[in-house]
Amino acid sequence: MSILNKIFILFFISILLMLYLSNLTNTTVEAKISSLYKEKYIRISKEFFNLLANANFAKLQQRAKELNFIESDVSVSNNTKVVFEDILSFGKIEIFKKNEFYYLYIDYLGDKFVFFDTGQKLDSKDKSTLNYLFYADIFLIIIIFIFIINSIRPLKKIASAMEKFGKGDHSCRLRELTTDDEISKVIKEFNSMAESIESLLNSREQLIRDVSHELRTPIARIKIALDLQEENQYTQILKDANNQLDALTNELLNIEKITSYNLNIRKYDIETILATSLSKMLIEDESVLNINIKEKVSLHVDLDYFSKALKNLIDNAIKYRDSGTVTITINSKKIEIKNRSKPLEKNFDYYTEAFTQEDNSRNTKGYGIGLNIVKKIIEMHGFELNYTYEDGYICLSITNWNKKI
């Protein structure tokens, strides 16, 4: 889950929690206010009713003033809610609610009075202030959320740029921010690092190309000179050494080429990939291959480079088999190439290293690209190259189920 999604979930939970707390607080405060005024009005109503019974209206008005009560012209109607009612011998007492305020209604022998406690206005103001604080908190959370999102939004671009850079796009850069925060510093450091790495890689590539091309001239001269010499045991040794030096130079260029190449990944069915690989080969006897496609599958590959890697594996299997055919088996799990041969004398990793001093680690005839290059191509696709030896057969398989084939 991305950081943005996590922040959004936390923001959503915070808003829901604030709304819940606001509603719970309002409900609790409302219940306490209702209970408070109900008890207060019941207590005061008895005192007022006794004053009315004694016809002491002056005392009633004085007492009401002392208690911050005023007479109101509000009457009981359909939109009022009666929360308390008490029928007496000479009248009745009611407490009703209208527009969030509580009123005391007294009916004594037909004389009707409605009293209102002015202290409710202060309580209502405090309640409104509390609600405003909750709304302010929610608004503040929204502002913080927007601020955080805007602050970390560049992280997505940084991650994308790093992914592109890691895949070989060394010219990838990020637009620097005008702010002076940590993310801005990360962007500046990334651009600086990318600039340095690209410069080093370009220098290395140029050096390898220059060295390889410079070697070709003396190699060609040595070859011509040896061809003009009479054949003897020493000239053949020199020719073999010169051919090996030429092969090393070619492999050096191939390694540099594949390392600096950006793969053009597309989806191809296995029949197309296999046909492209076989078209690159010179097979004198087609019966040497036994192709068994058990399941029709597709691969996301660079057709040119992957077919070269597959071609090299098939080519080596044909070249180094002791007898019989080379079997190519393809299913939804792997591409397997088998040939009857003796097991490798050393660990398989040894043969996939660059410039291994074994003849079968590279094709010295000049049309192979070496197991080191094969492994690089396969791993650049996210696949794996595996070696096993079973029942007299060498089995090389291409597997990778991080991506579905």
VEXDREN-548262 format. One record per residue (C-alpha): y, x, z; residue in three letters. Coordinates in steps of 0.02 Angstrom, whole numbers, plus 50000, padded with zeros to 5 digits. Layout:
BEGIN
YXZAla;...
END
This chain:
BEGIN
500005000050000Met;501715006749952Ser;503115010150076Ile;504174996549996Leu;502804983750023Asn;502584989150204Lys;504464987650236Ile;504504970550153Phe;503074964450263Ile;503944971150419Leu;505564962950364Phe;504694946350333Phe;503834947050502Ile;505494951350588Ser;506374936550507Ile;504974924650555Leu;504994931550733Leu;506884929350747Met;506774911550681Leu;505364907650802Tyr;506324915050949Leu;507894905450897Ser;506944889050888Asn;506034892551051Leu;507664897051139Thr;508534881451075Asn;507084870551129Thr;507024878551301Thr;508904877651327Val;508954859651266Glu;507564854751385Ala;508454863151532Lys;510134855251488Ile;509334838151469Ser;508474839751638Ser;510064846451720Leu;511204832651658Tyr;509924819351687Lys;509774824151870Glu;511654826451886Lys;512054809651806Tyr;510774800551913Ile;511514808152070Arg;513314804452019Ile;512894786951955Ser;512374781352128Lys;514004787452202Glu;515034779152065Phe;514054763052078Phe;514384762052266Asn;516254764652237Leu;516244750552110Leu;515294739552231Ala;516684742552361Asn;518004739252227Ala;518744756252263Asn;519344760252088Phe;520654772852143Ala;519344782852236Lys;518204781552084Leu;519514789151969Gln;519924802752096Gln;518084807152120Arg;517784807451933Ala;519244819551911Lys;518564830852048Glu;516884831551958Leu;517694834551787Asn;517164817451727Phe;518234807051610Ile;518074789351548Glu;517514788351367Ser;517634774751235Asp;515934779551165Val;514754764751170Ser;512884762951162Val;512374760150981Ser;510894762050865Asn;511184780750842Asn;511164784251029Thr;509624789451126Lys;509374782151302Val;508554795351412Val;508654785851577Phe;508874767651628Glu;508904759451800Asp;509134740451822Ile;510024736051985Leu;510394719352072Ser;512174718152007Phe;512074728551850Gly;511214743651774Lys;511394762251748Ile;510994771351586Glu;511064789351529Ile;511144791151340Phe;511354805351217Lys;512494805151067Lys;512974819850955Asn;512124832151073Glu;513144826151223Phe;512564815751372Tyr;513514800551436Tyr;513384789951594Leu;513484771151568Tyr;513744759551718Ile;513734740551708Asp;514284732051868Tyr;514504713151866Leu;515054713651685Gly;516254728251709Asp;515694742351593Lys;516134760551616Phe;515634775851514Val;515884792951592Phe;515774809951509Phe;515544826851594Asp;516784838651510Thr;515764853651569Gly;514564849951427Gln;515834856651303Lys;515734873751383Leu;513834873051384Asp;513844867751202Ser;515004882251161Lys;513824894351249Asp;512364886951155Lys;513284888750989Ser;513724906651032Thr;511884910251067Leu;511414902750898Asn;512754912950812Tyr;512044928650892Leu;510324924350824Phe;511054921450650Tyr;512014937750665Ala;510394946850710Asp;509514939350559Ile;510984944150448Phe;510954961750521Leu;509084963250486Ile;509404958050305Ile;510794971050288Ile;509664984450364Ile;508254979350246Phe;509384980650094Ile;510064997350155Phe;508315004450184Ile;507674998150015Ile;509155005949925Asn;508925022050023Ser;507075024349986Ile;507075017149810Arg;507235034749737Pro;505565039149818Leu;504675029149684Lys;505565039049549Lys;505165055249641Ile;503315050849648Ala;503315046149464Ser;504195062349416Ala;502975072749520Met;501505064049436Glu;502215067549263Lys;502565085549311Phe;500795087549379Gly;500085080849215Lys;500995094249116Gly;502705087049078Asp;503625102049148His;505295096449075Ser;505325081249190Cys;506885080749300Arg;507695068249417Leu;509495062349413Arg;510335069249567Glu;511155057149690Leu;512955057649749Thr;512425055249930Thr;512055069350050Asp;510525062550137Asp;508745069350150Glu;508135060549993Ile;509565067949893Ser;509065085149957Lys;507245081949908Val;507805077649730Ile;508855093449719Lys;507405104049784Glu;506195095849662Phe;507335099349515Asn;507575117249572Ser;505705119649597Met;505305111649428Ala;506575122949343Glu;505805138349422Ser;504015133349383Ile;504435128749203Glu;505295145449180Ser;503805154849253Leu;502565145149146Leu;503575148048989Asn;503675166549029Ser;501805167349060Arg;501395157848901Glu;502535168848799Gln;501785184648875Leu;500005179048839Ile;500435174248661Arg;501345190548631Asp;499935201048705Val;498595191548608Ser;499505192648443His;499905211048469Glu;498055214448500Leu;497555206648334Arg;498345220548230Thr;497385235148308Pro;495785224648312Ile;495955221148126Ala;496295239648090Arg;494785245048190Ile;493715232448096Lys;494305238847927Ile;494045256847980Ala;492275253248041Leu;491845244247880Asp;492345259947783Leu;491235271047889Gln;489425274447850Glu;488235264147954Glu;487485272948104Asn;487035268948282Gln;488805272248343Tyr;489725261748213Thr;488675246448260Gln;489095248948444Ile;490935250048400Leu;490825234448290Lys;490005224648431Asp;491345230448552Ala;492715226048428Asn;491955208848398Asn;491885205948586Gln;493705211148603Leu;494155199048463Asp;493185185148551Ala;494085188948714Leu;495765187748625Thr;495285171148547Asn;494715164348714Glu;496315170048797Leu;497325160248669Leu;496195145148687Asn;496375145148877Ile;498265145948863Glu;498285132348731Lys;497275119748829Ile;498195123648992Thr;499895119948917Ser;499335104848812Tyr;499755086948858Asn;498265075848822Leu;498515060648710Asn;497395048648806Ile;496765033048717Arg;495255021748728Lys;493815025748610Tyr;492035019248600Asp;490685032248624Ile;490075030648444Glu;491775036248379Thr;491845050848500Ile;490085056448458Leu;490365054848270Ala;491965065248284Thr;491035078648382Ser;489595079648257Leu;490815080448109Ser;491475096848180Lys;489735104648175Met;488695112848039Leu;486935106248071Ile;485645112247945Glu;484255101048011Asp;484835084248079Glu;483095080948153Ser;483525093548288Val;484575079948373Leu;483865064848463Asn;485295052848505Ile;484915038748626Asn;486375026948663Ile;485695015348796Lys;487335006148828Glu;488915004148727Lys;490315011548830Val;492115016948805Ser;493075032048867Leu;494925035248892His;495075052548812Val;496045063848697Asp;494895061948547Leu;495235079048471Asp;494995089448628Tyr;493605079348708Phe;492605079048546Ser;492805098148537Lys;492125099748714Ala;490655088348676Leu;490345097548511Lys;490275114148604Asn;488985107548729Leu;487885100948588Ile;488125116948488Asp;487595127848635Asn;486095116648671Ala;485505118748491Ile;485855137448486Lys;485015141948651Tyr;483515130048648Arg;481795138048650Asp;480985124248550Ser;480985105548515Gly;482475094248495Thr;484115092048586Val;484205074948669Thr;485875066348693Ile;485745051548812Thr;487225039948846Ile;487335025848971Asn;488625018249088Ser;488375032549211Lys;488435048449109Lys;488315057848946Ile;486815069548958Glu;486325083748841Ile;484565091248865Lys;483715105948781Asn;482105115148820Arg;482565132248888Ser;482365144049033Lys;483475140549183Pro;485135149549197Leu;484965166049286Glu;486555163549388Lys;487475149249468Asn;488215137349339Phe;489985140649405Asp;489805158549347Tyr;489595153249166Tyr;491135141749172Thr;492295155649231Glu;493455163949108Ala;492875179949023Phe;491115179649094Thr;490085194449034Gln;488645183748971Glu;488335180148788Asp;487935161948820Asn;489535159048916Ser;490485159548751Arg;490045158748567Asn;490345176148500Thr;490195170048320Lys;491955163148335Gly;491725144248314Tyr;491485139548497Gly;492795137648633Ile;491745143148783Gly;491105133948936Leu;492665138549031Asn;493725128848905Ile;492455114748899Val;492545112649087Lys;494445113149084Lys;494515099448952Ile;493275088549045Ile;494165090649211Glu;495865087249132Met;495155070149086His;494645067449267Gly;492795069549223Phe;491495081549293Glu;490305093749208Leu;488645095449298Asn;487105106449273Tyr;485305102949323Thr;483615110249273Tyr;482125098449267Glu;480365100649196Asp;480845115149081Gly;482445107049019Tyr;484255112149046Ile;485285096249074Cys;487175096549055Leu;488015080049095Ser;489775073249090Ile;490095061049231Thr;491595053149313Asn;491675036249384Trp;493425037549456Asn;493875029949289Lys;492695017149217Lys;491845022349057Ile;
END
